[in-house]
Amino acid sequence: MLSINKDQKRNKVIEKRLLTKKDFIEKIIEPHNKKDLSKMKISELRELYKITHIIDGNLKDMRGNCFSCLTSLRHDYTSKFDKNYCIDCL
């Protein structure tokens, strides 16, 4: 999911997207570990490397935030279907 927001203060385009398993295999995992780690689930890879998003070319750990809108997750406003998304995004 690629989303681009325009920052009103700086008139700058911000690219943010959730990393996929393909991103981890191609860009993050070292070549000698690819065979073993490619069998892991994407949630396990995000937990292992502590990276969830790429924002303006920088890898960020956004656990604790909604993976879609990146707002802070509260326990009473988290979706019952997926703990990584707020109620509004699902």
PDB file of N, CA, C and O in Angstrom:
ATOM      1  N   MET A   1       0.854  -1.163   0.000  1.00  0.00           N
ATOM      2  CA  MET A   1       0.000   0.000   0.000  1.00  0.00           C
ATOM      3  C   MET A   1       0.906   1.235   0.000  1.00  0.00           C
ATOM      4  O   MET A   1       1.704   1.414   0.921  1.00  0.00           O
ATOM      5  N   LEU A   2       0.797   2.047  -0.976  1.00  0.00           N
ATOM      6  CA  LEU A   2       1.579   3.261  -1.092  1.00  0.00           C
ATOM      7  C   LEU A   2       0.652   4.437  -0.899  1.00  0.00           C
ATOM      8  O   LEU A   2      -0.377   4.561  -1.562  1.00  0.00           O
ATOM      9  N   SER A   3       1.039   5.297   0.024  1.00  0.00           N
ATOM     10  CA  SER A   3       0.226   6.494   0.193  1.00  0.00           C
ATOM     11  C   SER A   3       1.151   7.692   0.228  1.00  0.00           C
ATOM     12  O   SER A   3       2.239   7.638   0.803  1.00  0.00           O
ATOM     13  N   ILE A   4       0.719   8.750  -0.378  1.00  0.00           N
ATOM     14  CA  ILE A   4       1.507   9.970  -0.450  1.00  0.00           C
ATOM     15  C   ILE A   4       0.671  11.099   0.136  1.00  0.00           C
ATOM     16  O   ILE A   4      -0.452  11.351  -0.300  1.00  0.00           O
ATOM     17  N   ASN A   5       1.232  11.763   1.119  1.00  0.00           N
ATOM     18  CA  ASN A   5       0.572  12.900   1.750  1.00  0.00           C
ATOM     19  C   ASN A   5       1.354  14.160   1.439  1.00  0.00           C
ATOM     20  O   ASN A   5       2.575  14.124   1.290  1.00  0.00           O
ATOM     21  N   LYS A   6       0.655  15.262   1.342  1.00  0.00           N
ATOM     22  CA  LYS A   6       1.336  16.531   1.128  1.00  0.00           C
ATOM     23  C   LYS A   6       1.387  17.263   2.456  1.00  0.00           C
ATOM     24  O   LYS A   6       0.349  17.588   3.032  1.00  0.00           O
ATOM     25  N   ASP A   7       2.577  17.521   2.935  1.00  0.00           N
ATOM     26  CA  ASP A   7       2.761  18.217   4.187  1.00  0.00           C
ATOM     27  C   ASP A   7       2.481  19.698   3.967  1.00  0.00           C
ATOM     28  O   ASP A   7       3.139  20.339   3.147  1.00  0.00           O
ATOM     29  N   GLN A   8       1.515  20.244   4.689  1.00  0.00           N
ATOM     30  CA  GLN A   8       1.095  21.630   4.485  1.00  0.00           C
ATOM     31  C   GLN A   8       2.169  22.624   4.914  1.00  0.00           C
ATOM     32  O   GLN A   8       2.299  23.688   4.308  1.00  0.00           O
ATOM     33  N   LYS A   9       2.932  22.299   5.938  1.00  0.00           N
ATOM     34  CA  LYS A   9       3.925  23.239   6.455  1.00  0.00           C
ATOM     35  C   LYS A   9       5.102  23.426   5.499  1.00  0.00           C
ATOM     36  O   LYS A   9       5.576  24.543   5.293  1.00  0.00           O
ATOM     37  N   ARG A  10       5.553  22.354   4.936  1.00  0.00           N
ATOM     38  CA  ARG A  10       6.753  22.412   4.099  1.00  0.00           C
ATOM     39  C   ARG A  10       6.481  22.248   2.613  1.00  0.00           C
ATOM     40  O   ARG A  10       7.406  22.338   1.806  1.00  0.00           O
ATOM     41  N   ASN A  11       5.223  22.007   2.232  1.00  0.00           N
ATOM     42  CA  ASN A  11       4.865  21.744   0.837  1.00  0.00           C
ATOM     43  C   ASN A  11       5.751  20.647   0.249  1.00  0.00           C
ATOM     44  O   ASN A  11       6.270  20.764  -0.861  1.00  0.00           O
ATOM     45  N   LYS A  12       5.901  19.600   1.016  1.00  0.00           N
ATOM     46  CA  LYS A  12       6.776  18.502   0.644  1.00  0.00           C
ATOM     47  C   LYS A  12       5.946  17.228   0.535  1.00  0.00           C
ATOM     48  O   LYS A  12       5.068  16.991   1.364  1.00  0.00           O
ATOM     49  N   VAL A  13       6.207  16.424  -0.457  1.00  0.00           N
ATOM     50  CA  VAL A  13       5.497  15.162  -0.638  1.00  0.00           C
ATOM     51  C   VAL A  13       6.194  14.101   0.216  1.00  0.00           C
ATOM     52  O   VAL A  13       7.409  13.922   0.132  1.00  0.00           O
ATOM     53  N   ILE A  14       5.406  13.399   1.040  1.00  0.00           N
ATOM     54  CA  ILE A  14       5.936  12.370   1.922  1.00  0.00           C
ATOM     55  C   ILE A  14       5.451  11.010   1.433  1.00  0.00           C
ATOM     56  O   ILE A  14       4.249  10.774   1.318  1.00  0.00           O
ATOM     57  N   GLU A  15       6.393  10.124   1.146  1.00  0.00           N
ATOM     58  CA  GLU A  15       6.040   8.767   0.726  1.00  0.00           C
ATOM     59  C   GLU A  15       6.116   7.856   1.940  1.00  0.00           C
ATOM     60  O   GLU A  15       7.128   7.836   2.642  1.00  0.00           O
ATOM     61  N   LYS A  16       5.054   7.104   2.192  1.00  0.00           N
ATOM     62  CA  LYS A  16       5.058   6.140   3.279  1.00  0.00           C
ATOM     63  C   LYS A  16       4.375   4.870   2.805  1.00  0.00           C
ATOM     64  O   LYS A  16       3.341   4.917   2.138  1.00  0.00           O
ATOM     65  N   ARG A  17       4.971   3.719   3.162  1.00  0.00           N
ATOM     66  CA  ARG A  17       4.344   2.454   2.803  1.00  0.00           C
ATOM     67  C   ARG A  17       4.818   1.364   3.744  1.00  0.00           C
ATOM     68  O   ARG A  17       5.914   1.414   4.301  1.00  0.00           O
ATOM     69  N   LEU A  18       3.952   0.385   3.898  1.00  0.00           N
ATOM     70  CA  LEU A  18       4.217  -0.771   4.723  1.00  0.00           C
ATOM     71  C   LEU A  18       5.138  -1.721   3.960  1.00  0.00           C
ATOM     72  O   LEU A  18       4.909  -2.005   2.784  1.00  0.00           O
ATOM     73  N   LEU A  19       6.176  -2.209   4.632  1.00  0.00           N
ATOM     74  CA  LEU A  19       7.100  -3.133   3.987  1.00  0.00           C
ATOM     75  C   LEU A  19       6.439  -4.491   3.778  1.00  0.00           C
ATOM     76  O   LEU A  19       5.700  -4.970   4.638  1.00  0.00           O
ATOM     77  N   THR A  20       6.707  -5.097   2.650  1.00  0.00           N
ATOM     78  CA  THR A  20       6.180  -6.421   2.328  1.00  0.00           C
ATOM     79  C   THR A  20       7.273  -7.471   2.499  1.00  0.00           C
ATOM     80  O   THR A  20       8.437  -7.142   2.730  1.00  0.00           O
ATOM     81  N   LYS A  21       6.888  -8.713   2.385  1.00  0.00           N
ATOM     82  CA  LYS A  21       7.863  -9.793   2.499  1.00  0.00           C
ATOM     83  C   LYS A  21       8.887  -9.702   1.373  1.00  0.00           C
ATOM     84  O   LYS A  21      10.065  -9.998   1.575  1.00  0.00           O
ATOM     85  N   LYS A  22       8.441  -9.295   0.196  1.00  0.00           N
ATOM     86  CA  LYS A  22       9.347  -9.129  -0.942  1.00  0.00           C
ATOM     87  C   LYS A  22      10.407  -8.068  -0.640  1.00  0.00           C
ATOM     88  O   LYS A  22      11.573  -8.241  -0.995  1.00  0.00           O
ATOM     89  N   ASP A  23      10.008  -6.968   0.015  1.00  0.00           N
ATOM     90  CA  ASP A  23      10.972  -5.932   0.403  1.00  0.00           C
ATOM     91  C   ASP A  23      12.034  -6.488   1.340  1.00  0.00           C
ATOM     92  O   ASP A  23      13.221  -6.207   1.179  1.00  0.00           O
ATOM     93  N   PHE A  24      11.602  -7.281   2.325  1.00  0.00           N
ATOM     94  CA  PHE A  24      12.559  -7.861   3.262  1.00  0.00           C
ATOM     95  C   PHE A  24      13.525  -8.792   2.543  1.00  0.00           C
ATOM     96  O   PHE A  24      14.733  -8.726   2.771  1.00  0.00           O
ATOM     97  N   ILE A  25      13.005  -9.659   1.676  1.00  0.00           N
ATOM     98  CA  ILE A  25      13.860 -10.639   0.996  1.00  0.00           C
ATOM     99  C   ILE A  25      14.844  -9.963   0.054  1.00  0.00           C
ATOM    100  O   ILE A  25      16.007 -10.363  -0.009  1.00  0.00           O
ATOM    101  N   GLU A  26      14.402  -8.943  -0.680  1.00  0.00           N
ATOM    102  CA  GLU A  26      15.266  -8.305  -1.671  1.00  0.00           C
ATOM    103  C   GLU A  26      16.231  -7.277  -1.083  1.00  0.00           C
ATOM    104  O   GLU A  26      17.358  -7.153  -1.563  1.00  0.00           O
ATOM    105  N   LYS A  27      15.813  -6.542  -0.059  1.00  0.00           N
ATOM    106  CA  LYS A  27      16.600  -5.394   0.375  1.00  0.00           C
ATOM    107  C   LYS A  27      17.208  -5.506   1.764  1.00  0.00           C
ATOM    108  O   LYS A  27      18.257  -4.912   2.013  1.00  0.00           O
ATOM    109  N   ILE A  28      16.591  -6.242   2.672  1.00  0.00           N
ATOM    110  CA  ILE A  28      17.011  -6.179   4.068  1.00  0.00           C
ATOM    111  C   ILE A  28      17.765  -7.423   4.523  1.00  0.00           C
ATOM    112  O   ILE A  28      18.788  -7.313   5.198  1.00  0.00           O
ATOM    113  N   ILE A  29      17.276  -8.594   4.164  1.00  0.00           N
ATOM    114  CA  ILE A  29      17.884  -9.845   4.622  1.00  0.00           C
ATOM    115  C   ILE A  29      19.218 -10.067   3.901  1.00  0.00           C
ATOM    116  O   ILE A  29      19.318  -9.903   2.685  1.00  0.00           O
ATOM    117  N   GLU A  30      20.235 -10.443   4.678  1.00  0.00           N
ATOM    118  CA  GLU A  30      21.548 -10.717   4.103  1.00  0.00           C
ATOM    119  C   GLU A  30      21.469 -11.952   3.201  1.00  0.00           C
ATOM    120  O   GLU A  30      20.674 -12.855   3.464  1.00  0.00           O
ATOM    121  N   PRO A  31      22.289 -12.002   2.132  1.00  0.00           N
ATOM    122  CA  PRO A  31      22.206 -13.108   1.162  1.00  0.00           C
ATOM    123  C   PRO A  31      22.375 -14.500   1.779  1.00  0.00           C
ATOM    124  O   PRO A  31      21.722 -15.446   1.339  1.00  0.00           O
ATOM    125  N   HIS A  32      23.240 -14.639   2.790  1.00  0.00           N
ATOM    126  CA  HIS A  32      23.475 -15.970   3.365  1.00  0.00           C
ATOM    127  C   HIS A  32      22.321 -16.427   4.271  1.00  0.00           C
ATOM    128  O   HIS A  32      22.270 -17.601   4.636  1.00  0.00           O
ATOM    129  N   ASN A  33      21.396 -15.531   4.641  1.00  0.00           N
ATOM    130  CA  ASN A  33      20.246 -15.890   5.474  1.00  0.00           C
ATOM    131  C   ASN A  33      18.933 -15.953   4.698  1.00  0.00           C
ATOM    132  O   ASN A  33      17.896 -16.277   5.277  1.00  0.00           O
ATOM    133  N   LYS A  34      18.955 -15.656   3.422  1.00  0.00           N
ATOM    134  CA  LYS A  34      17.711 -15.576   2.644  1.00  0.00           C
ATOM    135  C   LYS A  34      16.927 -16.883   2.629  1.00  0.00           C
ATOM    136  O   LYS A  34      15.702 -16.869   2.741  1.00  0.00           O
ATOM    137  N   LYS A  35      17.612 -18.002   2.495  1.00  0.00           N
ATOM    138  CA  LYS A  35      16.915 -19.278   2.391  1.00  0.00           C
ATOM    139  C   LYS A  35      16.154 -19.600   3.675  1.00  0.00           C
ATOM    140  O   LYS A  35      15.008 -20.048   3.620  1.00  0.00           O
ATOM    141  N   ASP A  36      16.776 -19.377   4.819  1.00  0.00           N
ATOM    142  CA  ASP A  36      16.138 -19.692   6.100  1.00  0.00           C
ATOM    143  C   ASP A  36      15.045 -18.691   6.450  1.00  0.00           C
ATOM    144  O   ASP A  36      13.951 -19.080   6.860  1.00  0.00           O
ATOM    145  N   LEU A  37      15.335 -17.415   6.291  1.00  0.00           N
ATOM    146  CA  LEU A  37      14.394 -16.388   6.721  1.00  0.00           C
ATOM    147  C   LEU A  37      13.239 -16.167   5.746  1.00  0.00           C
ATOM    148  O   LEU A  37      12.222 -15.587   6.127  1.00  0.00           O
ATOM    149  N   SER A  38      13.372 -16.612   4.513  1.00  0.00           N
ATOM    150  CA  SER A  38      12.274 -16.438   3.557  1.00  0.00           C
ATOM    151  C   SER A  38      11.085 -17.338   3.884  1.00  0.00           C
ATOM    152  O   SER A  38       9.996 -17.143   3.345  1.00  0.00           O
ATOM    153  N   LYS A  39      11.282 -18.316   4.758  1.00  0.00           N
ATOM    154  CA  LYS A  39      10.197 -19.201   5.175  1.00  0.00           C
ATOM    155  C   LYS A  39       9.355 -18.590   6.296  1.00  0.00           C
ATOM    156  O   LYS A  39       8.275 -19.091   6.606  1.00  0.00           O
ATOM    157  N   MET A  40       9.841 -17.524   6.896  1.00  0.00           N
ATOM    158  CA  MET A  40       9.131 -16.897   8.018  1.00  0.00           C
ATOM    159  C   MET A  40       7.955 -16.064   7.524  1.00  0.00           C
ATOM    160  O   MET A  40       7.944 -15.613   6.378  1.00  0.00           O
ATOM    161  N   LYS A  41       6.974 -15.863   8.382  1.00  0.00           N
ATOM    162  CA  LYS A  41       5.840 -15.000   8.080  1.00  0.00           C
ATOM    163  C   LYS A  41       6.299 -13.548   8.134  1.00  0.00           C
ATOM    164  O   LYS A  41       7.294 -13.227   8.783  1.00  0.00           O
ATOM    165  N   ILE A  42       5.565 -12.672   7.445  1.00  0.00           N
ATOM    166  CA  ILE A  42       5.930 -11.253   7.414  1.00  0.00           C
ATOM    167  C   ILE A  42       5.857 -10.637   8.806  1.00  0.00           C
ATOM    168  O   ILE A  42       6.681  -9.785   9.137  1.00  0.00           O
ATOM    169  N   SER A  43       4.913 -11.038   9.612  1.00  0.00           N
ATOM    170  CA  SER A  43       4.809 -10.500  10.975  1.00  0.00           C
ATOM    171  C   SER A  43       6.034 -10.893  11.806  1.00  0.00           C
ATOM    172  O   SER A  43       6.499 -10.109  12.633  1.00  0.00           O
ATOM    173  N   GLU A  44       6.553 -12.094  11.591  1.00  0.00           N
ATOM    174  CA  GLU A  44       7.753 -12.536  12.298  1.00  0.00           C
ATOM    175  C   GLU A  44       8.979 -11.761  11.828  1.00  0.00           C
ATOM    176  O   GLU A  44       9.841 -11.422  12.640  1.00  0.00           O
ATOM    177  N   LEU A  45       9.070 -11.474  10.527  1.00  0.00           N
ATOM    178  CA  LEU A  45      10.189 -10.687  10.010  1.00  0.00           C
ATOM    179  C   LEU A  45      10.164  -9.257  10.557  1.00  0.00           C
ATOM    180  O   LEU A  45      11.205  -8.705  10.915  1.00  0.00           O
ATOM    181  N   ARG A  46       8.971  -8.664  10.619  1.00  0.00           N
ATOM    182  CA  ARG A  46       8.855  -7.304  11.177  1.00  0.00           C
ATOM    183  C   ARG A  46       9.275  -7.289  12.636  1.00  0.00           C
ATOM    184  O   ARG A  46       9.907  -6.333  13.086  1.00  0.00           O
ATOM    185  N   GLU A  47       8.934  -8.326  13.378  1.00  0.00           N
ATOM    186  CA  GLU A  47       9.287  -8.419  14.789  1.00  0.00           C
ATOM    187  C   GLU A  47      10.792  -8.646  14.951  1.00  0.00           C
ATOM    188  O   GLU A  47      11.413  -8.049  15.830  1.00  0.00           O
ATOM    189  N   LEU A  48      11.376  -9.494  14.123  1.00  0.00           N
ATOM    190  CA  LEU A  48      12.802  -9.809  14.199  1.00  0.00           C
ATOM    191  C   LEU A  48      13.669  -8.597  13.881  1.00  0.00           C
ATOM    192  O   LEU A  48      14.605  -8.291  14.620  1.00  0.00           O
ATOM    193  N   TYR A  49      13.362  -7.904  12.785  1.00  0.00           N
ATOM    194  CA  TYR A  49      14.173  -6.770  12.350  1.00  0.00           C
ATOM    195  C   TYR A  49      13.721  -5.446  12.965  1.00  0.00           C
ATOM    196  O   TYR A  49      14.430  -4.445  12.864  1.00  0.00           O
ATOM    197  N   LYS A  50      12.543  -5.429  13.604  1.00  0.00           N
ATOM    198  CA  LYS A  50      11.979  -4.229  14.225  1.00  0.00           C
ATOM    199  C   LYS A  50      11.858  -3.075  13.230  1.00  0.00           C
ATOM    200  O   LYS A  50      12.185  -1.926  13.527  1.00  0.00           O
ATOM    201  N   ILE A  51      11.371  -3.431  12.033  1.00  0.00           N
ATOM    202  CA  ILE A  51      11.133  -2.465  10.956  1.00  0.00           C
ATOM    203  C   ILE A  51       9.757  -2.770  10.367  1.00  0.00           C
ATOM    204  O   ILE A  51       9.453  -3.930  10.089  1.00  0.00           O
ATOM    205  N   THR A  52       8.926  -1.753  10.174  1.00  0.00           N
ATOM    206  CA  THR A  52       7.608  -1.995   9.597  1.00  0.00           C
ATOM    207  C   THR A  52       7.342  -1.166   8.351  1.00  0.00           C
ATOM    208  O   THR A  52       6.662  -1.636   7.438  1.00  0.00           O
ATOM    209  N   HIS A  53       7.861   0.058   8.290  1.00  0.00           N
ATOM    210  CA  HIS A  53       7.530   0.976   7.199  1.00  0.00           C
ATOM    211  C   HIS A  53       8.782   1.584   6.578  1.00  0.00           C
ATOM    212  O   HIS A  53       9.863   1.588   7.167  1.00  0.00           O
ATOM    213  N   ILE A  54       8.595   2.092   5.376  1.00  0.00           N
ATOM    214  CA  ILE A  54       9.602   2.940   4.748  1.00  0.00           C
ATOM    215  C   ILE A  54       8.944   4.301   4.539  1.00  0.00           C
ATOM    216  O   ILE A  54       7.927   4.419   3.856  1.00  0.00           O
ATOM    217  N   ILE A  55       9.547   5.322   5.143  1.00  0.00           N
ATOM    218  CA  ILE A  55       9.003   6.672   5.077  1.00  0.00           C
ATOM    219  C   ILE A  55      10.101   7.578   4.535  1.00  0.00           C
ATOM    220  O   ILE A  55      11.145   7.754   5.165  1.00  0.00           O
ATOM    221  N   ASP A  56       9.856   8.145   3.367  1.00  0.00           N
ATOM    222  CA  ASP A  56      10.842   8.989   2.668  1.00  0.00           C
ATOM    223  C   ASP A  56      12.208   8.318   2.543  1.00  0.00           C
ATOM    224  O   ASP A  56      13.241   8.961   2.727  1.00  0.00           O
ATOM    225  N   GLY A  57      12.207   7.030   2.231  1.00  0.00           N
ATOM    226  CA  GLY A  57      13.451   6.311   2.024  1.00  0.00           C
ATOM    227  C   GLY A  57      14.125   5.815   3.295  1.00  0.00           C
ATOM    228  O   GLY A  57      15.143   5.127   3.218  1.00  0.00           O
ATOM    229  N   ASN A  58      13.581   6.148   4.464  1.00  0.00           N
ATOM    230  CA  ASN A  58      14.146   5.707   5.733  1.00  0.00           C
ATOM    231  C   ASN A  58      13.303   4.584   6.311  1.00  0.00           C
ATOM    232  O   ASN A  58      12.074   4.655   6.306  1.00  0.00           O
ATOM    233  N   LEU A  59      13.970   3.543   6.813  1.00  0.00           N
ATOM    234  CA  LEU A  59      13.266   2.434   7.441  1.00  0.00           C
ATOM    235  C   LEU A  59      12.867   2.837   8.849  1.00  0.00           C
ATOM    236  O   LEU A  59      13.695   3.349   9.603  1.00  0.00           O
ATOM    237  N   LYS A  60      11.601   2.613   9.218  1.00  0.00           N
ATOM    238  CA  LYS A  60      11.086   3.027  10.530  1.00  0.00           C
ATOM    239  C   LYS A  60      10.371   1.875  11.208  1.00  0.00           C
ATOM    240  O   LYS A  60       9.789   1.010  10.554  1.00  0.00           O
ATOM    241  N   ASP A  61      10.425   1.880  12.534  1.00  0.00           N
ATOM    242  CA  ASP A  61       9.661   0.944  13.345  1.00  0.00           C
ATOM    243  C   ASP A  61       8.403   1.659  13.807  1.00  0.00           C
ATOM    244  O   ASP A  61       8.467   2.513  14.691  1.00  0.00           O
ATOM    245  N   MET A  62       7.271   1.325  13.225  1.00  0.00           N
ATOM    246  CA  MET A  62       6.007   1.985  13.552  1.00  0.00           C
ATOM    247  C   MET A  62       5.066   1.035  14.284  1.00  0.00           C
ATOM    248  O   MET A  62       3.848   1.195  14.213  1.00  0.00           O
ATOM    249  N   ARG A  63       5.624   0.039  14.992  1.00  0.00           N
ATOM    250  CA  ARG A  63       4.766  -0.822  15.806  1.00  0.00           C
ATOM    251  C   ARG A  63       4.172   0.037  16.912  1.00  0.00           C
ATOM    252  O   ARG A  63       4.847   0.909  17.458  1.00  0.00           O
ATOM    253  N   GLY A  64       2.924  -0.206  17.239  1.00  0.00           N
ATOM    254  CA  GLY A  64       2.223   0.626  18.211  1.00  0.00           C
ATOM    255  C   GLY A  64       1.425   1.721  17.537  1.00  0.00           C
ATOM    256  O   GLY A  64       0.681   2.451  18.192  1.00  0.00           O
ATOM    257  N   ASN A  65       1.579   1.836  16.228  1.00  0.00           N
ATOM    258  CA  ASN A  65       0.797   2.772  15.426  1.00  0.00           C
ATOM    259  C   ASN A  65      -0.017   1.976  14.419  1.00  0.00           C
ATOM    260  O   ASN A  65       0.325   0.841  14.088  1.00  0.00           O
ATOM    261  N   CYS A  66      -1.089   2.574  13.937  1.00  0.00           N
ATOM    262  CA  CYS A  66      -1.881   1.942  12.888  1.00  0.00           C
ATOM    263  C   CYS A  66      -1.006   1.808  11.644  1.00  0.00           C
ATOM    264  O   CYS A  66      -0.361   2.772  11.229  1.00  0.00           O
ATOM    265  N   PHE A  67      -0.982   0.630  11.056  1.00  0.00           N
ATOM    266  CA  PHE A  67      -0.129   0.408   9.894  1.00  0.00           C
ATOM    267  C   PHE A  67      -0.618   1.167   8.663  1.00  0.00           C
ATOM    268  O   PHE A  67       0.144   1.325   7.709  1.00  0.00           O
ATOM    269  N   SER A  68      -1.845   1.633   8.652  1.00  0.00           N
ATOM    270  CA  SER A  68      -2.386   2.341   7.503  1.00  0.00           C
ATOM    271  C   SER A  68      -2.242   3.858   7.646  1.00  0.00           C
ATOM    272  O   SER A  68      -1.645   4.510   6.790  1.00  0.00           O
ATOM    273  N   CYS A  69      -2.786   4.413   8.720  1.00  0.00           N
ATOM    274  CA  CYS A  69      -2.783   5.879   8.868  1.00  0.00           C
ATOM    275  C   CYS A  69      -1.682   6.385   9.799  1.00  0.00           C
ATOM    276  O   CYS A  69      -1.489   7.594   9.923  1.00  0.00           O
ATOM    277  N   LEU A  70      -0.962   5.477  10.451  1.00  0.00           N
ATOM    278  CA  LEU A  70       0.167   5.770  11.332  1.00  0.00           C
ATOM    279  C   LEU A  70      -0.187   6.582  12.577  1.00  0.00           C
ATOM    280  O   LEU A  70       0.691   7.214  13.165  1.00  0.00           O
ATOM    281  N   THR A  71      -1.447   6.578  12.985  1.00  0.00           N
ATOM    282  CA  THR A  71      -1.803   7.225  14.246  1.00  0.00           C
ATOM    283  C   THR A  71      -1.530   6.255  15.384  1.00  0.00           C
ATOM    284  O   THR A  71      -1.514   5.041  15.186  1.00  0.00           O
ATOM    285  N   SER A  72      -1.320   6.788  16.552  1.00  0.00           N
ATOM    286  CA  SER A  72      -1.030   5.976  17.725  1.00  0.00           C
ATOM    287  C   SER A  72      -2.235   5.107  18.075  1.00  0.00           C
ATOM    288  O   SER A  72      -3.370   5.582  18.080  1.00  0.00           O
ATOM    289  N   LEU A  73      -1.982   3.833  18.367  1.00  0.00           N
ATOM    290  CA  LEU A  73      -3.058   2.904  18.699  1.00  0.00           C
ATOM    291  C   LEU A  73      -3.352   2.944  20.191  1.00  0.00           C
ATOM    292  O   LEU A  73      -2.442   2.894  21.017  1.00  0.00           O
ATOM    293  N   ARG A  74      -4.623   3.034  20.521  1.00  0.00           N
ATOM    294  CA  ARG A  74      -5.073   2.936  21.900  1.00  0.00           C
ATOM    295  C   ARG A  74      -5.753   1.585  22.052  1.00  0.00           C
ATOM    296  O   ARG A  74      -6.308   1.057  21.088  1.00  0.00           O
ATOM    297  N   HIS A  75      -5.714   1.027  23.239  1.00  0.00           N
ATOM    298  CA  HIS A  75      -6.272  -0.316  23.430  1.00  0.00           C
ATOM    299  C   HIS A  75      -7.770  -0.363  23.177  1.00  0.00           C
ATOM    300  O   HIS A  75      -8.284  -1.407  22.775  1.00  0.00           O
ATOM    301  N   ASP A  76      -8.480   0.723  23.397  1.00  0.00           N
ATOM    302  CA  ASP A  76      -9.924   0.721  23.184  1.00  0.00           C
ATOM    303  C   ASP A  76     -10.317   1.119  21.757  1.00  0.00           C
ATOM    304  O   ASP A  76     -11.502   1.120  21.423  1.00  0.00           O
ATOM    305  N   TYR A  77      -9.350   1.451  20.927  1.00  0.00           N
ATOM    306  CA  TYR A  77      -9.637   1.898  19.570  1.00  0.00           C
ATOM    307  C   TYR A  77      -8.933   1.023  18.529  1.00  0.00           C
ATOM    308  O   TYR A  77      -8.762   1.430  17.380  1.00  0.00           O
ATOM    309  N   THR A  78      -8.530  -0.172  18.939  1.00  0.00           N
ATOM    310  CA  THR A  78      -7.864  -1.111  18.050  1.00  0.00           C
ATOM    311  C   THR A  78      -8.897  -2.068  17.466  1.00  0.00           C
ATOM    312  O   THR A  78      -9.824  -2.493  18.156  1.00  0.00           O
ATOM    313  N   SER A  79      -8.730  -2.397  16.207  1.00  0.00           N
ATOM    314  CA  SER A  79      -9.664  -3.308  15.542  1.00  0.00           C
ATOM    315  C   SER A  79      -9.594  -4.694  16.172  1.00  0.00           C
ATOM    316  O   SER A  79      -8.513  -5.159  16.535  1.00  0.00           O
ATOM    317  N   LYS A  80     -10.732  -5.350  16.302  1.00  0.00           N
ATOM    318  CA  LYS A  80     -10.749  -6.697  16.862  1.00  0.00           C
ATOM    319  C   LYS A  80     -10.270  -7.730  15.847  1.00  0.00           C
ATOM    320  O   LYS A  80      -9.956  -8.859  16.225  1.00  0.00           O
ATOM    321  N   PHE A  81     -10.208  -7.370  14.577  1.00  0.00           N
ATOM    322  CA  PHE A  81      -9.767  -8.294  13.534  1.00  0.00           C
ATOM    323  C   PHE A  81      -8.254  -8.310  13.363  1.00  0.00           C
ATOM    324  O   PHE A  81      -7.672  -9.353  13.065  1.00  0.00           O
ATOM    325  N   ASP A  82      -7.619  -7.163  13.549  1.00  0.00           N
ATOM    326  CA  ASP A  82      -6.164  -7.070  13.404  1.00  0.00           C
ATOM    327  C   ASP A  82      -5.646  -6.028  14.371  1.00  0.00           C
ATOM    328  O   ASP A  82      -6.065  -4.872  14.324  1.00  0.00           O
ATOM    329  N   LYS A  83      -4.734  -6.429  15.254  1.00  0.00           N
ATOM    330  CA  LYS A  83      -4.245  -5.532  16.306  1.00  0.00           C
ATOM    331  C   LYS A  83      -3.355  -4.408  15.784  1.00  0.00           C
ATOM    332  O   LYS A  83      -3.009  -3.504  16.546  1.00  0.00           O
ATOM    333  N   ASN A  84      -2.979  -4.439  14.517  1.00  0.00           N
ATOM    334  CA  ASN A  84      -2.090  -3.420  13.969  1.00  0.00           C
ATOM    335  C   ASN A  84      -2.817  -2.300  13.243  1.00  0.00           C
ATOM    336  O   ASN A  84      -2.172  -1.430  12.657  1.00  0.00           O
ATOM    337  N   TYR A  85      -4.146  -2.301  13.268  1.00  0.00           N
ATOM    338  CA  TYR A  85      -4.929  -1.286  12.578  1.00  0.00           C
ATOM    339  C   TYR A  85      -5.967  -0.689  13.523  1.00  0.00           C
ATOM    340  O   TYR A  85      -6.483  -1.385  14.398  1.00  0.00           O
ATOM    341  N   CYS A  86      -6.274   0.584  13.354  1.00  0.00           N
ATOM    342  CA  CYS A  86      -7.314   1.221  14.139  1.00  0.00           C
ATOM    343  C   CYS A  86      -8.684   0.864  13.560  1.00  0.00           C
ATOM    344  O   CYS A  86      -8.783   0.320  12.461  1.00  0.00           O
ATOM    345  N   ILE A  87      -9.713   1.172  14.299  1.00  0.00           N
ATOM    346  CA  ILE A  87     -11.074   0.830  13.870  1.00  0.00           C
ATOM    347  C   ILE A  87     -11.436   1.543  12.569  1.00  0.00           C
ATOM    348  O   ILE A  87     -12.126   0.968  11.728  1.00  0.00           O
ATOM    349  N   ASP A  88     -10.988   2.774  12.390  1.00  0.00           N
ATOM    350  CA  ASP A  88     -11.319   3.542  11.183  1.00  0.00           C
ATOM    351  C   ASP A  88     -10.726   2.953   9.900  1.00  0.00           C
ATOM    352  O   ASP A  88     -11.328   3.063   8.832  1.00  0.00           O
ATOM    353  N   CYS A  89      -9.577   2.344   9.998  1.00  0.00           N
ATOM    354  CA  CYS A  89      -8.884   1.862   8.794  1.00  0.00           C
ATOM    355  C   CYS A  89      -9.357   0.485   8.338  1.00  0.00           C
ATOM    356  O   CYS A  89      -9.145   0.114   7.183  1.00  0.00           O
ATOM    357  N   LEU A  90      -9.986  -0.265   9.211  1.00  0.00           N
ATOM    358  CA  LEU A  90     -10.501  -1.574   8.786  1.00  0.00           C
ATOM    359  C   LEU A  90     -11.940  -1.491   8.564  1.00  0.00           C
ATOM    360  O   LEU A  90     -12.567  -2.486   8.200  1.00  0.00           O
TER     361      LEU A  90
END
